[in-house]
């Protein structure tokens, strides 16, 4: 019979220390806490006296910190299992702990009895089963190397892969097979500066968090691809209609946990269903090819539905153009040209991430803006985020240009905005600011890059849009309150500028 395992806790926060003692039924786990230390020096003394099997230690402690404690213990003991009690702001310290062969980590702010018990059970089974060898990391590495040899490098035939999978006792069946690829977008922005070259620290943290969730839901195998990409191999779930689906609840919980913990956007790409290991490399390629769809804002992408991508691009482009047109009348010709190009390519099915980025960056240039926002457009996590970068750059330029306006034009703009429902002629507005009509017209065009008449018309159409979206006024009432002479002229002008009739705009925009 395996002996009772001894546990030492090193933690300077009393609530965490006492919590660990009280929330876990150590007796039921066939374990005993042989001591609690408030700093590394005290823990080292207890270690030398009691020789525990498992150490739970904080990193930041007075007198002697957790890293120094682990280093002293590892000099004389390679068998003890060490678990880090971690906060995510201590992420960078875990690299050093990894080098000293820690077995696991527990988040202090989110620790739950079940999580701690599962971790302790795994370590106890490992100690009981294999003396003092470290089986879990070895299996992870073996599994990762096997799948890379078969999926990425095509170094072994399916027959060899199948036999090695059987020996490794992978927890899923060969049919119906589903491959899910997890991608941590924006990971490089939060990636710790002190990490090992192979990204082992990131894989250690991500796989530990994800595997804990997988264990609660059932069978499935996680494989590290690189520090910002992971594979989850599982069996598809048969639906009521006879088809197959992915375990979305499990996938969403993993994505949510990683997003919250690592401050990244975690997305899943799900392959079609296969009947054998032979198609596994094809399933992986499906996931790689469908990655772009995550740029359209989706957090779970089914690769088999990638044919709908063109329709999704069209919908997103409509929203993008609506945002771009909020800039009007500023640089009207350039904004309309950009919207026309986006819409045309989306309709043809040729719009993709690269072309959309290129059009937005060219749009900056057409508006006479410096290319400082170009890098931010390329780094955007979604298409609409890239559009927001573009519009914000334009808005900043617009505000700066208005800050350099002459007193007369600045006063005229304020008067126009406050009196759109009234008759606004060149003569009346120029006279109000004390300039001749000809000089005012020339100055307005020079400073605003649009004629006085076109500016007033654009502002009236923008005000009409707001009313159509946010009120139940009839079309003729909107026309009257925005200064158009009649309903017919309003409708023609509105459609000429927006490309839509007022009624169509209201119906579509209010959905």
C-alpha positions in Angstrom: 0.0 0.0 0.0 1.3 3.4 -0.9 2.4 5.5 2.0 0.7 8.8 3.0 2.3 11.7 1.3 3.6 14.7 3.2 2.8 18.3 2.1 4.6 21.5 3.1 3.0 24.9 2.5 5.1 28.1 2.2 2.9 31.2 1.9 3.2 34.5 3.7 -0.5 35.5 3.2 -2.4 34.1 6.1 -5.7 33.9 4.2 -4.2 31.8 1.5 -2.2 29.7 3.9 -5.1 28.9 6.1 -7.4 28.5 3.1 -5.2 25.8 1.7 -5.3 24.0 5.0 -9.0 24.2 5.4 -10.7 23.9 2.0 -9.1 20.6 1.0 -9.8 17.2 2.7 -6.2 16.2 3.0 -7.0 13.1 4.9 -9.3 11.8 2.2 -6.4 12.4 -0.3 -4.2 10.2 1.9 -2.0 13.3 2.5 -0.9 15.2 5.6 0.3 18.8 6.0 3.5 18.5 8.0 4.0 22.3 8.3 3.2 25.8 7.2 5.9 28.4 6.7 5.6 32.2 6.3 8.8 32.7 4.4 11.3 30.7 2.4 13.9 30.4 5.2 11.3 28.9 7.6 10.1 26.5 4.8 13.7 25.4 4.2 14.1 24.5 7.8 10.9 22.5 7.8 12.0 20.8 4.6 15.3 19.7 6.1 13.5 18.3 9.2 10.4 16.6 7.6 11.5 15.8 4.0 8.1 16.4 2.4 7.0 14.8 -0.9 5.1 17.9 -2.1 5.9 21.6 -1.7 3.3 24.3 -2.3 5.1 27.6 -2.4 4.4 31.3 -3.1 7.0 33.1 -5.2 7.1 36.4 -3.4 7.9 36.0 0.3 10.0 37.9 2.8 13.4 36.8 4.1 13.8 34.2 1.3 11.5 34.1 -1.8 10.1 31.1 -3.5 12.6 30.9 -6.3 15.5 30.9 -3.8 13.7 28.3 -1.7 13.2 26.0 -4.8 16.8 26.4 -5.8 18.1 25.3 -2.4 15.8 22.3 -2.3 16.6 21.3 -5.9 20.3 21.2 -5.1 19.7 18.2 -2.9 16.3 16.8 -4.0 15.2 16.0 -7.5 12.2 14.0 -6.5 10.1 16.4 -4.5 7.0 17.7 -6.4 6.7 21.5 -6.3 3.6 23.5 -7.0 3.7 27.3 -7.4 1.0 29.5 -5.8 0.9 32.2 -8.5 -0.6 35.5 -9.4 -0.6 36.4 -13.1 1.4 39.6 -12.4 4.2 37.2 -11.4 4.1 35.5 -14.8 7.7 36.5 -15.6 9.0 34.8 -12.5 7.6 31.4 -13.5 10.3 31.0 -16.2 12.9 30.6 -13.6 10.7 28.2 -11.7 10.2 26.1 -14.8 13.9 25.6 -15.1 13.9 24.2 -11.6 11.3 21.6 -12.6 8.1 22.7 -10.9 5.2 20.3 -11.5 2.2 22.6 -11.5 0.9 26.0 -10.5 -2.3 27.2 -8.8 -3.8 30.7 -9.2 -4.2 32.1 -5.7 -7.1 34.5 -6.7 -9.1 31.7 -8.4 -8.1 28.6 -6.5 -11.0 26.2 -5.8 -11.0 23.0 -3.7 -11.6 20.8 -6.7 -8.7 22.3 -8.6 -6.3 21.8 -5.7 -7.5 18.3 -5.1 -7.1 17.3 -8.7 -3.6 18.7 -8.8 -2.6 16.9 -5.6 -4.2 13.6 -6.8 -2.2 13.8 -10.1 1.1 14.3 -8.2 0.3 11.5 -5.7 -0.5 9.1 -8.5 2.7 10.1 -10.2 4.7 9.5 -7.1 3.0 6.2 -6.3 3.1 4.9 -9.8 6.6 5.8 -10.9 8.7 6.4 -7.8 10.0 9.8 -8.5 10.1 10.2 -12.3 8.3 13.1 -13.9 5.8 11.4 -16.3 3.3 14.2 -17.1 5.8 16.5 -18.9 7.3 13.6 -20.6 4.0 12.4 -22.0 3.2 15.9 -23.1 6.5 16.1 -25.0 6.1 12.7 -26.5 2.6 13.5 -27.7 3.6 16.8 -29.1 6.5 15.3 -31.0 4.3 12.5 -32.4 1.7 14.8 -33.8 4.2 17.2 -35.2 6.0 14.3 -37.0 2.7 13.2 -38.6 0.7 16.4 -39.1 3.3 19.1 -39.7 6.4 17.3 -41.1 4.8 14.2 -42.7 7.7 12.2 -41.5 5.8 9.0 -40.6 3.1 7.0 -42.4 -0.4 6.7 -40.9 0.3 3.0 -39.9 3.2 4.1 -37.7 1.2 7.0 -36.3 -1.7 4.7 -35.5 0.4 2.1 -33.7 2.2 4.8 -31.6 -1.1 6.4 -30.7 -2.4 3.1 -29.4 0.8 2.6 -27.3 0.4 6.1 -25.9 -3.3 5.4 -25.0 -4.7 8.5 -26.5 -8.1 9.1 -24.9 -10.2 9.4 -28.1 -11.5 7.1 -30.8 -10.4 7.3 -34.5 -13.9 8.0 -35.7 -15.7 10.5 -35.8 -12.6 12.6 -35.5 -12.5 16.4 -35.0 -9.5 18.7 -34.8 -9.9 22.1 -33.1 -7.1 24.7 -33.4 -6.8 27.3 -30.6 -5.1 30.6 -31.6 -4.2 33.3 -29.1 -4.5 36.5 -31.0 -2.6 39.6 -29.9 -0.4 37.2 -27.8 2.8 38.9 -28.8 1.5 42.1 -27.1 1.3 40.4 -23.7 4.1 37.9 -24.2 6.5 38.2 -21.2 9.9 39.6 -22.2 11.8 37.0 -20.1 10.7 33.7 -21.7 12.7 30.8 -23.0 13.2 30.6 -26.7 10.9 27.6 -27.2 8.0 29.2 -25.5 7.9 26.4 -22.9 6.6 28.7 -20.1 3.6 29.8 -22.1 2.8 26.2 -23.2 3.1 25.1 -19.6 0.6 27.7 -18.3 -1.9 27.3 -21.2 -1.9 23.6 -21.3 -2.3 23.3 -17.5 -5.4 25.7 -17.6 -6.9 24.0 -20.6 -6.3 20.5 -19.4 -8.0 21.2 -16.1 -11.2 22.2 -18.0 -11.0 19.2 -20.4 -10.8 16.8 -17.4 -14.1 18.2 -16.2 -15.9 17.7 -19.5 -14.5 14.3 -20.7 -12.1 12.9 -23.2 -9.9 14.9 -25.5 -6.2 15.5 -26.2 -4.4 18.9 -26.1 -1.2 19.3 -28.1 1.1 22.3 -28.0 1.8 23.6 -31.5 3.6 26.8 -30.5 3.2 29.2 -27.6 0.3 31.0 -29.3 -1.4 28.0 -31.0 -2.7 24.7 -29.6 -4.5 21.7 -31.0 -7.4 19.9 -29.3 -8.3 16.5 -30.7 -11.7 15.1 -29.8 -14.5 13.0 -31.0 -17.4 14.9 -32.6 -20.8 14.8 -30.9 -23.7 13.4 -32.8 -26.6 15.8 -33.1 -30.3 15.0 -33.2 -30.4 15.5 -37.0 -27.7 12.8 -37.5 -24.9 15.2 -38.1 -21.9 15.9 -35.9 -20.9 19.0 -33.9 -18.1 20.2 -31.7 -18.1 20.4 -27.9 -18.7 24.2 -28.1 -19.4 24.6 -24.4 -16.0 23.1 -23.5 -14.2 25.2 -26.2 -15.9 28.4 -25.1 -14.9 27.8 -21.4 -11.3 27.3 -22.4 -11.3 30.4 -24.6 -12.9 32.5 -21.9 -10.5 31.3 -19.2 -7.5 32.0 -21.3 -8.8 35.4 -22.5 -9.4 36.5 -19.0 -6.2 35.2 -17.6 -3.7 36.1 -20.3 -5.5 39.2 -21.6 -5.6 37.9 -25.2 -8.4 37.0 -27.7 -8.6 33.3 -27.8 -10.4 31.9 -30.8 -11.1 28.3 -32.0 -11.1 27.0 -35.6 -12.9 23.7 -36.0 -12.3 21.2 -38.8 -14.7 19.1 -40.6 -15.4 15.5 -39.3 -13.1 12.7 -40.4 -13.4 9.0 -40.1 -9.7 8.1 -39.6 -6.3 9.3 -38.6 -5.3 9.3 -42.2 -7.2 12.7 -42.7 -5.6 14.4 -39.7 -3.1 16.5 -41.7 -6.0 17.6 -44.0 -8.0 18.6 -40.9 -5.1 20.7 -39.7 -4.8 22.4 -43.1 -8.5 23.3 -43.0 -8.0 25.0 -39.7 -5.0 27.0 -41.0 -6.8 28.1 -44.1 -9.8 29.3 -42.1 -7.8 31.5 -39.7 -8.6 34.6 -41.7 -12.2 34.3 -40.8 -11.4 35.2 -37.2 -10.4 38.6 -38.5 -14.1 39.1 -39.2 -14.8 39.0 -35.5 -15.8 35.3 -35.0 -14.5 33.5 -32.0 -15.5 30.0 -33.2 -15.0 29.3 -36.8 -16.1 26.1 -38.6 -13.7 25.5 -41.4 -16.4 23.5 -43.3 -18.5 26.6 -43.5 -15.8 28.8 -45.0 -17.9 29.1 -48.2 -20.0 31.6 -46.4 -17.1 33.9 -45.9 -17.9 36.1 -48.9 -21.4 36.8 -47.4 -19.8 37.6 -44.1 -17.4 40.0 -45.7 -20.3 41.8 -47.4 -22.1 42.3 -44.1 -18.9 43.5 -42.3 -18.2 45.8 -45.3 -21.6 47.4 -44.9 -20.9 48.2 -41.3 -17.4 49.5 -42.2 -18.8 51.9 -44.8 -21.4 53.1 -42.3 -18.6 54.0 -39.9 -16.4 55.6 -42.6 -19.3 57.8 -43.8 -19.7 59.3 -40.3 -16.6 61.2 -41.3 -18.5 63.1 -44.0 -18.4 65.7 -45.3 -14.7 65.7 -44.4 -12.8 64.4 -47.4 -16.0 63.3 -49.0 -14.6 62.2 -52.3 -11.8 60.1 -50.7 -14.2 58.4 -48.2 -16.8 57.5 -50.9 -14.0 56.1 -53.1 -12.8 53.9 -50.3 -16.3 52.7 -49.5 -16.9 52.0 -53.2 -13.7 49.9 -53.5 -14.5 47.9 -50.3 -18.0 47.2 -51.4 -17.0 46.2 -55.0 -14.4 43.7 -53.8 -16.7 42.3 -51.1 -19.4 41.8 -53.8 -16.9 40.0 -56.1 -15.7 37.8 -53.2 -12.2 39.0 -53.6 -11.9 41.0 -50.4 -9.7 39.5 -47.8 -7.5 40.6 -44.9 -4.6 41.7 -47.0 -6.6 43.6 -49.5 -8.8 45.2 -46.8 -5.7 46.4 -45.0 -4.2 47.7 -48.2 -7.3 49.7 -49.1 -7.5 51.3 -45.6 -3.8 52.2 -45.7 -4.2 53.7 -49.2 -7.2 55.6 -47.9 -5.0 57.2 -45.3 -2.7 58.3 -48.1 -5.5 59.6 -50.2 -6.7 61.7 -47.3 -3.2 63.2 -47.0 -2.5 61.6 -43.7 0.9 60.3 -42.4 1.2 56.5 -42.3 1.6 56.3 -38.5 -1.7 54.5 -38.3 -0.8 51.9 -40.9 1.0 49.6 -38.4 -2.0 49.7 -36.1 -4.2 48.7 -39.0 -2.0 45.7 -39.7 -2.0 44.8 -36.0 -5.7 45.0 -35.6 -7.4 41.9 -34.3 -10.5 42.3 -36.5 -11.6 44.0 -39.7 -13.8 46.5 -37.8 -11.0 47.2 -35.4 -8.9 48.2 -38.4 -11.7 50.4 -39.7 -11.8 52.1 -36.3 -8.1 52.8 -36.4 -8.7 54.4 -39.8 -11.6 56.5 -38.7 -9.9 57.6 -35.5 -6.9 58.8 -37.6 -9.2 60.7 -39.9 -11.1 62.3 -36.9 -7.8 63.4 -35.3 -6.7 65.0 -38.6 -10.1 66.6 -39.0 -10.0 68.1 -35.5 -6.4 69.4 -36.0 -7.5 71.0 -39.3 -10.5 72.6 -37.6 -8.2 73.9 -34.9 -6.4 75.9 -37.6 -9.5 77.4 -39.1 -9.9 81.1 -39.5 -12.3 82.7 -37.0 -14.8 83.4 -39.7 -15.0 79.8 -41.0 -15.1 78.5 -37.4 -18.0 80.8 -36.6 -19.8 79.8 -39.9 -19.6 76.1 -39.1 -21.2 76.6 -35.7 -24.0 78.7 -37.2 -24.6 76.1 -39.9 -24.8 73.2 -37.4 -27.3 75.1 -35.3 -29.6 76.2 -38.1 -29.8 73.3 -40.6 -33.6 73.5 -40.6 -33.5 77.1 -41.8 -32.6 78.5 -45.2 -28.8 78.7 -45.4 -27.6 80.7 -48.4 -24.1 81.7 -49.2 -25.1 85.4 -48.9 -26.8 85.0 -45.5 -24.0 83.0 -43.9 -21.1 85.1 -45.4 -22.9 88.3 -44.3 -23.2 86.9 -40.7 -19.4 86.5 -40.4 -18.7 89.8 -42.1 -17.2 88.5 -45.4 -18.2 89.0 -49.0 -19.9 86.0 -50.6 -17.1 85.4 -53.1 -14.3 85.6 -50.6 -16.2 83.5 -48.1 -16.9 80.8 -50.7 -13.2 80.7 -51.7 -12.0 80.7 -48.1 -14.5 78.0 -47.1 -13.4 75.7 -50.0 -9.7 76.2 -49.1 -10.1 75.5 -45.4 -12.8 72.8 -45.5 -11.8 71.0 -48.7 -15.5 71.1 -49.8 -17.8 73.8 -51.2 -20.2 75.6 -48.9 -23.3 74.2 -50.7 -22.0 70.6 -50.6 -21.1 71.0 -46.9 -24.5 72.2 -46.0 -26.1 69.4 -48.0 -23.9 66.7 -46.4 -24.6 68.0 -42.9 -28.4 67.9 -43.6 -28.2 64.4 -44.9 -26.2 63.3 -41.8 -28.8 64.9 -39.5 -31.5 63.2 -41.5 -29.8 59.8 -41.0 -29.8 60.3 -37.2 -33.5 61.2 -37.3 -34.4 58.2 -39.4 -32.6 55.9 -37.1 -33.6 57.4 -33.8 -37.1 58.7 -34.3 -40.5 57.7 -35.8 -40.9 60.9 -37.8 -42.4 60.5 -41.3 -40.1 61.2 -44.2 -41.6 64.5 -45.0 -41.2 65.6 -41.4 -37.5 64.6 -41.5 -37.1 66.6 -44.7 -38.8 69.7 -43.2 -36.7 69.5 -40.0 -33.4 69.3 -41.9 -34.0 72.2 -44.2 -35.0 70.5 -47.5 -37.5 72.4 -49.6 -39.8 69.3 -50.1 -40.0 65.6 -49.6 -39.2 64.7 -53.2 -36.0 66.8 -53.3 -35.0 65.3 -49.9 -35.4 61.7 -51.2 -33.5 62.4 -54.4 -30.6 64.1 -52.6 -30.5 61.5 -49.8 -30.2 58.6 -52.3 -27.6 60.5 -54.4 -25.4 60.9 -51.4 -25.9 57.7 -49.5 -26.9 55.3 -52.3 -30.1 54.4 -50.4 -33.6 55.7 -50.2 -34.6 57.1 -46.7 -37.1 54.3 -46.2 -34.6 51.6 -47.1 -31.9 53.2 -44.9 -34.3 53.3 -41.9 -35.4 49.6 -42.4 -31.8 48.3 -42.7 -30.1 50.4 -40.1 -32.7 49.8 -37.4 -32.3 46.0 -37.5 
